[in-house]
Amino acid sequence: MSQNQCPVHGHGESKRRWMSTEELFKEANEITIVHNHQPYKLRVTKNGKLILTK
């Protein structure tokens, strides 16, 4: 499936990029995303939930 297709419904979505959490996190539990020069932490909890903090 291409990165421009919805992984759930399979239809094309030209302005969105889809990525699985497995692909995004690899073997880590936390990643840092920089948005407008500000770091944000995205982490996976023990219960499998995603938490985004500044």
Contact map, one row per residue, 1 for C-alpha under 8 A:
111010100100000000000000000000000000000000000000000000
111110000000000000000000000000000000000000000000000000
111111000000000011100000000000000000000000000000000000
011111000001111111000000000000000000000000000000000000
111111100111110011000000000000000000000000000000000000
001111111111100001000000000000000000000000000000000000
100011111100000001000000000000000000000000000000000000
000001111100000000000000000000000000000000000000000000
000001111110000000000000000000000000000000000000000000
100011111111000000000000000000000000000000000000000000
000011001111100000000000000000000000000000000000000000
000111000111110000000000000000000000000000000000000000
000111000011111110000000000000000000000000000000000000
000110000001111110000000000000000000000000000000000000
000100000000111110000000000000000000000000000000000000
000100000000111111000000000000000000000000000000000000
001110000000111111100000000000000000000000000000000000
001111100000000111110000000000000000000000000000000000
001000000000000011111011000000000000000000000000000000
000000000000000001111111000000000000000000000000000000
000000000000000000111111110000000000000000000000000000
000000000000000000011111111000000000000000000000000000
000000000000000000111111110000000000000000000000000000
000000000000000000111111110000000000000000000000000000
000000000000000000001111111111100000000000000000000000
000000000000000000001111111100000000000000000000000000
000000000000000000000100111110000000000000000000000000
000000000000000000000000111111100000000000000000000000
000000000000000000000000101111100000000000111000000000
000000000000000000000000100111110000000011110000000000
000000000000000000000000100111111000000011100000000000
000000000000000000000000000001111100001111000000000000
000000000000000000000000000000111110001111000000000000
000000000000000000000000000000011111111100000000000000
000000000000000000000000000000001111111100000000000000
000000000000000000000000000000000111110000000000000000
000000000000000000000000000000000111111000000000000000
000000000000000000000000000000000111111100000000000001
000000000000000000000000000000011110111110000000000001
000000000000000000000000000000011110011111000000000111
000000000000000000000000000001111000001111100000001111
000000000000000000000000000001111000000111110000011110
000000000000000000000000000011100000000011111000011100
000000000000000000000000000011000000000001111111111000
000000000000000000000000000010000000000000111111111000
000000000000000000000000000000000000000000011111100000
000000000000000000000000000000000000000000011111100000
000000000000000000000000000000000000000000011111110000
000000000000000000000000000000000000000000011111111000
000000000000000000000000000000000000000001111001111100
000000000000000000000000000000000000000011111000111110
000000000000000000000000000000000000000111100000011111
000000000000000000000000000000000000000111000000001111
000000000000000000000000000000000000011110000000000111
